[in-house]
Protein backbone atom coordinates (compact mmCIF):
# COMPACT_ATOMS: atom_id res chain seq x y z
CA UNK A 1 0.00 0.00 0.00
CA UNK A 2 1.37 3.41 -0.90
CA UNK A 3 2.10 6.03 1.70
CA UNK A 4 -0.65 8.30 0.33
CA UNK A 5 -3.17 5.46 0.50
CA UNK A 6 -2.17 4.74 4.08
CA UNK A 7 -2.55 8.40 5.01
CA UNK A 8 -5.98 8.51 3.37
CA UNK A 9 -7.03 5.45 5.35
CA UNK A 10 -5.80 6.98 8.61
CA UNK A 11 -7.49 10.32 7.84
CA UNK A 12 -10.82 8.60 7.23
CA UNK A 13 -10.51 6.51 10.40
CA UNK A 14 -9.77 9.52 12.61
CA UNK A 15 -12.47 11.59 10.92
CA UNK A 16 -15.03 8.87 11.63
CA UNK A 17 -13.92 8.63 15.28
CA UNK A 18 -14.22 12.39 15.62
CA UNK A 19 -17.68 12.40 14.04
CA UNK A 20 -18.84 9.70 16.48
CA UNK A 21 -17.29 11.49 19.46
CA UNK A 22 -18.97 14.77 18.56
CA UNK A 23 -22.26 12.99 18.00
CA UNK A 24 -22.04 11.40 21.45
CA UNK A 25 -21.14 14.75 23.03
CA UNK A 26 -17.74 13.48 24.20
CA UNK A 27 -15.78 15.94 26.33
CA UNK A 28 -14.08 18.79 24.50
CA UNK A 29 -10.45 17.88 25.32
CA UNK A 30 -10.82 14.44 23.75
CA UNK A 31 -12.42 15.89 20.60
CA UNK A 32 -9.71 18.54 20.48
CA UNK A 33 -6.97 15.88 20.56
CA UNK A 34 -8.66 13.93 17.75
CA UNK A 35 -8.97 17.15 15.76
CA UNK A 36 -5.26 17.87 16.19
CA UNK A 37 -4.43 14.32 15.10
CA UNK A 38 -6.62 14.75 12.02
CA UNK A 39 -4.97 18.09 11.18
CA UNK A 40 -1.50 16.52 11.39
CA UNK A 41 -2.50 13.65 9.12
CA UNK A 42 -3.99 16.03 6.56
CA UNK A 43 -0.88 18.20 6.72
CA UNK A 44 1.34 15.14 6.15
CA UNK A 45 -0.83 14.08 3.21
CA UNK A 46 -0.66 17.50 1.56
CA UNK A 47 3.09 17.80 2.12
CA UNK A 48 3.84 14.35 0.73
CA UNK A 49 1.59 14.95 -2.27
CA UNK A 50 3.48 18.19 -3.02
CA UNK A 51 6.81 16.38 -2.78
CA UNK A 52 5.63 13.68 -5.18
CA UNK A 53 4.44 16.30 -7.68
CA UNK A 54 7.79 18.11 -7.51
CA UNK A 55 9.65 14.86 -8.19
CA UNK A 56 7.47 14.16 -11.23
CA UNK A 57 8.10 17.59 -12.79
Residue pairs with C-beta under 8 A, 6 or more apart in sequence:
1 9
3 48
4 45
4 48
4 49
4 52
7 41
7 44
7 45
7 48
8 45
10 41
11 38
11 41
11 42
11 45
14 34
14 37
14 38
14 41
15 38
17 34
18 31
18 34
18 35
18 38
21 30
21 31
21 34
22 31
